[in-house]
Amino acid sequence: MSNYKEIPFEVKHETIRQWTEFKMAVPWGHISGKWWGPKDIRPILALHGWQDNAGTFDTLMPLLPTHLGFLAVDLPGHGLSSHLPEGMVYHTVDYVKLVLMIIKQMKWDKVSILGHSMGGFVGLWFAAMFPDKIDLLITIDSLKPLPPPKEHFWGFCGGLISKTMLCDENSANGQEPPSYTYTECIERLYVGAESIDRSKCPFILARNLKESAKYPGKFYFSRDARLKYMNDGLWPHEHYMVLAAHMRIPYLFIDASDAAPKETPKNFNELISSFKKNSLFQCEEVNGRHHVHLNEPEKVSGIISSFLMKHRILLHQQSKL
């Protein structure tokens, strides 16, 4: 299905659906991704979460409407996409600009976004900044980042920048990251993510590992180490209240019941109440952890499919590439 050299791990899909490898040039290198389904209509742009990659949607895509296309991209520094140049700091707002770049290069009139976690933040911010360029938004367990206490805010941000400096030094020294057996890689991802089933880890690892040049038979995580210290755009709650009050497009928010808190209960409820003033807003809660879409895709696929059939079908004939 793809023409790049993958590490030879077997990844089994519950349902067969074809995809092709996607690659787009950007000033610092390229953006990679997986294009599922037809290419004669504008696809839904799927954006993954922090330190994940396009593989996070592998179990979900076969369960979604087959007449629609889905383009799941690896965000910069993730998966098979290029890392940002040395010396730069990752910020989620940069990914908002990337969406704009994709729209321009693909010659789309608008974009429809499906985002998980950080990818959902990107979708929300894009909708706020460019409301005329988005026609539909779906976010999975993603409402807004949980900011640090305000008394620790500046020290927190400074600490992130200082740690990226250490990453730059390690990169300049040509240091290969620590390497592990494949079984160890599964365990590290399982423990680190805290919400991905062991059996689903290969879907992420397929685009997240490189073979070690120093230790045959071992692998290292190829995502950019600077991602651990990226800035999530820690704007105050009031900014999100304004965002919610102005949302006018169809928006589906799926909340995972067993995930870590996304906000204080008070702020969360205020934000949801504000979004509900938009008659096209839909909020659903499903039982599951943060990666419920990967672990148990059947819990969200029906909700997403119904939402798309209700709203995207109206745009289908206008969405030619």
NULOKE-276258 format. One record per atom (N, C-alpha, C): x, y, z. Coordinates in steps of 0.02 Angstrom, whole numbers, plus 50000, padded with zeros to 5 digits. Atoms other than C-alpha are relative to their C-alpha. Layout:
# NULOKE-276258
XYZ ...
This chain:
# NULOKE-276258
500414994050000 500005000050000 500425006350000 499584994149998 501455011750027 500674998349968 499375001150035 503135014049941 500605002050041 499434998449958 504235018450090 500204993850039 499745005749963 505305006650192 499755000250071 500265000449932 504355001950348 500384994750039 499735005249957 505074992450494 499524994149996 500445005650015 504414974850465 499604997350058 500455002349948 503084973750599 499334998749967 500655001650028 501444965450558 499465003750039 500554996349969 499964976850592 499364997649966 500615002950027 498274968550569 499415004750010 500614996049996 496684978150531 499404995450005 500605004049993 494994971650584 499604999949935 500364999550063 494244977450419 500485002849948 499544997850052 495154979650255 499745006449968 500144993950037 495174997150183 500665002749975 499374998150032 496495003450063 500205007150019 499724993349991 497625018150097 500645000549960 499374998850035 499095025950007 500415005050039 499564995449965 500595035050076 499965006949968 500054993050022 500495054050063 500645003650018 499404996049986 501945066150051 499935006849969 500064993150023 501935085050035 500615004050020 499404996049986 503415096850023 499815006150043 500064993949959 503595110550155 500705003050003 499344996750001 505015123250176 500544996550040 499495003349959 505895112750310 500084992649984 499955007050018 505665095950224 499364997449969 500625002850027 504055086150201 499524998050056 500525002649956 502425080950282 499774993449971 500235006650022 501955062550272 499304998650029 500655001749974 500285054350299 499724993949965 500345005850029 499045040750252 499325002449973 500634997950031 497635044250129 499564993949993 500485005550001 496155032750156 499425001849953 500604999150040 494785030750026 500095004149937 499994996650065 494325040549869 500405006450000 499604993950007 495395054649803 499675005149954 500334995350045 494115063049690 499565005050038 500344995049959 493345072649835 500475002350055 499584997549947 494105083349970 499934995650062 500045004549943 494545071950117 499905003750066 499984997549931 494275074450302 500734999950021 499314999749977 495945080150373 500034997650073 499965003049933 496385069350525 500665001850033 499414997649963 497595076450654 500074996250065 499885004349942 498365065350787 500205004050062 499824997049937 498835068850967 500755000550010 499304998649982 500475073651051 500404993550002 499525005550005 501905061551012 499714993649968 500285005550039 500735050150912 500175001249926 499914998950072 500615049550722 499374997649964 500605001850039 499415045350581 499744993150016 500215006749983 499375027350641 499474999750054 500505000049947 498255032550785 499294999049974 500675000750030 496775032050664 499924993449962 500015006050042 497185015050585 499414995450015 500565004549984 495845005150678 499335003349989 500634996350009 494525018750659 499815000749927 500154998450070 494675022450473 499594994649964 500395005150036 494015005550411 499264999950020 500695000149976 492405008650510 499615006249981 500324993750019 492005025850437 499724999649929 500325000350066 490965029650280 500514999349943 499515001450053 491875022450129 499955004849942 500054995350056 491225035750009 500395006450014 499614994149982 492255048750103 500744998250004 499285000949992 494135050850099 500235003150066 499714997549938 495205053850253 500765000549990 499284999050004 496955061150253 500275001050070 499704999749933 497855057250416 500745001849991 499314997850009 499485066950423 500414999050063 499534999749944 501025065550533 500195007350009 499824993149988 501245082650611 500765000750004 499284999149998 503005090150604 500314997250065 499665003049943 504205080750718 499734993250019 500335006349984 503045065550722 500044995349939 500075004850053 502945049550622 500555000449948 499524999850055 503775050250451 500115007049973 499914993050021 503675069250435 500665002850024 499364996849981 505215080350443 499945003450067 499954996149938 505775087750607 500105007349982 499844993050010 505865106550624 500755001050002 499284998749999 507595114150597 500275000450072 499694999549934 508805113350743 499975007250025 500044993449970 508645127750863 499305002750007 500704997849996 506765129450841 499654996750059 500415002649946 505455126650976 499314998249971 500665002050024 503845117050941 499455003750039 500584996749970 502215126150973 499394997749961 500605002650034 500475119750935 499735004849949 500244995050048 500055135950845 500334998949932 499685001350064 501325130950712 499604995049959 500405005050036 500185116450669 499375003049970 500564996350030 498765128650638 500235002749932 499734997550063 499865136550506 500084994349950 499925005850045 500225119150435 499344998449966 500655001450031 498355116350407 499875005049944 500094994950052 498315132650310 500444998449939 499555001950055 499815126750207 499734994149961 500305005850034 498955110250168 499425002249956 500564997450039 497385119350111 500255003349936 499744996450058 498415130349996 500314995349949 499665004650047 499485116449921 499504995349966 500485004750028 497995104849897 499455003549960 500504995950036 496955119149824 499294998550022 500675000949971 495495115949941 499695006850013 500344993749982 494185129349968 499925000550076 500085000449928 493905123750148 500314993650025 499745006149971 494445110150268 499484997350049 500395003549948 493495097350374 500514996450043 499485002749956 494485091850527 499734995050050 500115004949947 494465076350636 500644999950041 499394999649960 495675078450781 499934996250066 499975003349934 496185068250932 500495003950043 499564996849951 496925076851086 500305006449971 499684994050026 498205089651025 499745001849930 500284998750067 497525087550848 499335003450004 500634996549989 495845093050916 500105007250019 499844993049984 496625108550993 500145003949937 499824996750063 497335112650822 499375001649961 500624998950036 495625110550744 499595005750030 500374994749967 494795121750873 500315006849987 499664993650011 496095135350856 499955002249928 500084998350071 495995134450667 499315002949988 500694997650008 494105136550677 499935007150028 500044993349971 494355151850788 500365005249958 499594995350038 495705159850681 499785000849928 500194999950071 495035155350508 499304997149991 500685002950001 493155152650527 499714999149930 500265000650068 492855154950340 500334994349961 499635005250036 494055140850295 499874992950027 500165006549973 493295126550395 499254999149999 500725001250005 491595118450371 499744994850049 500225005449956 491575104450500 500584998150046 499485001849951 492515099250658 499774994450045 500115005549953 492625083250759 500614999650045 499435000949955 493715082050914 499854994350048 500055005849956 494015066251016 500415001350063 499704998849934 494395068851201 500485006049997 499584994050012 495035086151160 499565006250004 500394993849994 494275102251223 500475006050007 499494994949992 495725113051284 500554997350044 499465002349956 497435110451363 499885002250072 500054998349929 497505110351552 500625004150018 499414995849988 498635125151595 500284999050070 499725000349933 499835125551742 499715005650043 500234994549957 499365136051894 500345006549980 499734993750026 499605154351849 500635002350037 499404997949963 500895156851987 500634996349977 499435003850026 501995143851901 500085000849925 500034999750073 501625148951722 500675001849968 499394997750033 503205158551678 500594995350012 499475004849986 504375146451763 499904993649960 500155005950040 503495132151674 500235000949928 499814998650069 503735140151503 500765000449992 499274999550002 505555144251541 500334993350004 499725006749994 505885126451593 499954996149935 500085003450064 505195120051427 500555002249951 499504997450046 506365131251328 500704997550018 499345002349978 507885126451433 500114992749981 499925007050016 507555108051403 500084998849925 499895000750072 507445110551215 500725001749982 499294998550012 509195118051224 500424993750009 499645006249989 509815101551294 499894995149942 500155004250058 508955092351151 500435002249940 499594997450055 509865103751027 500724997850008 499315002049987 511535099751109 500114992649985 499945007250014 511235081051100 499984998649926 500055000950072 510735082450918 500645002249965 499384997450030 512285092850876 500574995150010 499475004949986 513365079350955 499904993549963 500135006050040 512595066350840 499814994050042 500185005549956 511965055950984 499384996449976 500595003950016 510795041850936 499604999050064 500425001049940 509315040551056 500084992950027 499975006849972 509235025451173 499614995149958 500325005150042 508785009451082 499754994250043 500345005349963 507694994851134 499804994449952 500315005250040 507044978151074 499295002249983 500684998050018 505354979050990 499514998950058 500425001349942 504534971151142 500075005550052 499894994649952 505324984351252 499685006549975 500334994050028 504684997951133 499264999950014 500715000649985 502924991451154 499875001750073 500114998849929 503104991651342 500105007350018 499874992949985 503835009251345 499425004349977 500574996250025 502415015951238 499384998750044 500585001849959 501115006551340 500025003550068 499934996849934 501785013251506 499995007649994 499954992850007 502165030751442 499345003349981 500644997050023 500505033951354 499454999250052 500495001549947 499485026251496 499304998749974 500695000950025 497985024451381 499964996149934 499995004050061 498515013551233 500074992750019 499945007249987 498184994751243 500654997449969 499395002950028 499744984251216 499894997649929 500145002850066 498924975951066 499945005449946 500084994550049 498674993050984 500645004149992 499374996250006 500444999651012 500334999549932 499685000450066 501074992850844 499745005149949 500274995150047 499925004950752 500375006750005 499614993949990 500905019550827 500734998749984 499285001450008 502615011150824 500204999349927 499835001050071 502525007350637 500275006349967 499764993750028 502855025850603 500415003950051 499684996549944 503815029850761 500674997050020 499375003249983 505365018750760 500484999949941 499485001050049 507015017850667 500484994750027 499525005149980 508265003750668 500655003350024 499384997349972 509795007250775 500594998349955 499385001250039 511435009250680 500534996950045 499495002349953 512395004450837 499854993050027 500195006349968 511404989650902 499514996249954 500435003850045 510744977250772 499424996650038 500585003149970 509004971050809 499645004450051 500334995449954 508574986150915 499765006249963 500324994250032 507585001950878 499995005850049 500084994149958 507455019650940 499395004049976 500584995850018 505985031750944 500245005949957 499774995150049 506165043150793 499665006750004 500324993549993 504995057050845 500505004950030 499534994949977 505865073450885 499975000550076 499974999749926 506445073851067 499735006650026 500244993449977 505965092351075 499255000150011 500725000249991 504135087351066 499804999350073 500165000949929 504195082651250 499915006750035 499984993549966 504415101051289 499655005449959 500334995050042 503255109451165 499495003950040 500484995549968 502115123851212 499314998949969 500675001550025 500265119851197 499545006049992 500434994250008 499645137651185 499575000950061 500355000049935 499175140251367 499625006550011 500404994049993 497895153951344 499494999250056 500475000349944 496695158351485 499314997549979 500665002850011 494975150751502 499545004949963 500434995050031 494145167051449 500075000149924 499895000150072 494925165751277 499594994349968 500385005650027 494105148751252 499255001350004 500714998349995 492435155451310 499795004349940 500144995950060 492525168451170 499994995549938 499985004750056 493015154651048 499344996249995 500615004050000 491515144151099 499395004149981 500574995750014 490315158751089 499935001749926 500014998250071 490795161950908 500004994049953 499995005950042 490795143950846 499334999249965 500625000450037 489505142150707 499974993949954 499985005750046 490035126650609 499764993750037 500145006449968 489475108650642 500624997650039 499445002049957 490555102850788 499794994350045 500115005949958 490585085650869 500584999250049 499505001249948 491515083651034 499844993450034 500085006549967 491755065851099 500454999850061 499645000049936 492255064751282 500104992950024 499845006649974 493135049151348 499935000150076 500194999649930 492445045451521 500584998550048 499475002249955 494025037451593 500665003449986 499394996350016 495295049951526 500165004850057 499804995049950 496275062251632 499595006349991 500404993950006 495355078551671 500295004849949 499794995150050 495405091151530 499965007150026 500074993449968 494965105651644 499704999050069 500385000449938 494225109551812 499274998949981 500715001250017 492395103751818 499635006549985 500344993650010 491825121951830 500155002749930 499824997350065 492795127751676 499744995549944 500245004750051 492345111951579 499265001149987 500724999250008 490485114051610 499825006849970 500124993450029 490545132651570 500134999949925 499825000150071 491395129151405 499494996049960 500505004050035 490185115351356 499355003849993 500634996150002 488705126551399 500045005449947 499914994950051 489415140051287 499974997049930 500035003350065 489685127951143 499294998149982 500685002450013 487895121751161 499545005549973 500394994550029 487255138951110 500024999749923 499975001450072 487785133450935 499564994049987 500475005450013 486345122850870 500324994149963 499665005250038 487595112850766 500534996450043 499535003349954 488615107450919 499694993650027 500225006449974 488495089350975 500534997450049 499555002549949 489285082451135 499804992950019 500145007049982 489415063751167 500544997450047 499525003249955 490235054051308 500004992549987 499935007250009 490905036451281 500444997250056 499595003349950 491635024151405 500674998149969 499355001650027 493495022751377 500535004950022 499444995749981 495195030251401 500165004949943 499834994550046 496065044351307 500064997649928 499935002850068 496455033151156 499434995249983 500575004450013 494715025451148 499904998949925 500095000650073 494675028650959 500464994749970 499515005050023 496195017250938 499874993250032 500115006349963 495815004151072 499344996749983 500685002650010 493945002351043 499645004549949 500264995350050 493545011550880 499254999549989 500725000950010 491795004150873 499595004450048 500364995749953 491325015151022 499905007149973 500064993250027 491585031050921 499825000249926 500104999950073 491415025750739 499285001549980 500704998850017 489515025650739 499805007350011 500154993049985 489415042850819 500295004549946 499664996050051 490675050050696 499664999249932 500315001350065 489865041650546 499335003549993 500664996750002 488135048150590 500085007549992 499874992850004 488825065650614 500215001949929 499774998550068 489715065050446 499444999249950 500555001150047 488205058050356 499495005750005 500484994649990 487135071950429 500265006649972 499744993350017 488295086550394 500444999949938 499564999950058 489625081750267 499644998249936 500365001950060 488385074050146 499715006149965 500274993950029 487655091450120 500545003849962 499454996450032 489375097550069 500344995849946 499645004950041 489875082049970 500095002349928 499964998050069 489475088749798 500415006449989 499624993850005 490375105049836 500734999050019 499345001349971 491955096549899 500484996949950 499545002750050 492785091549735 500695003350007 499314997449995 494665093449737 500135005049944 
